[in-house]
């Protein structure tokens, strides 16, 4: 009986299985992390693109009605892959003084998904030849739980990360 047990312990079948069990989670972690980084960058580029497209409409004065909700709706339509975009995005429009060139000192205001009441942001259309700053921030959920470890992104209390875009323009006369 002892010799049978020793023979079984010396067999080498199944060694590939042990290597697979050890390496497969690492390989999947790297693959899923690369996928998540790609999705994050795609979302960021799409938000930048949507803001740029709609800044042109703001600059030329062709957006009608010129409201925060209309700008947010247009940005959401042009962003393409944002889930529940209207409820996860904040858009701010403020004039920049040409005397001091002082930009807003505070960070971009994002949606607080765990709160019933959202922060107030400014939406001031500005006048002719006035320099304007548009800032948009969307809070989106990561695809995988490994995202905070891989990208070192700060997550809010609801588990989402913020993607922001900003642009400046001068109102046409």
Secondary structure by P-SEA (a helix, b strand, c coil): caaaaaaaaacccaaaaaaaaacaaaaaaaaaaaaaaaaaaaaaaaaaaaaaaaaaaaaacccccccaaaaaaaaaaaacccccccccbbbbbbbbbcccccccccccccccccccbbbbbbbbbccccbbbbbbbbbbbbbccccccccccccccccbbbbbbbbbcccccc
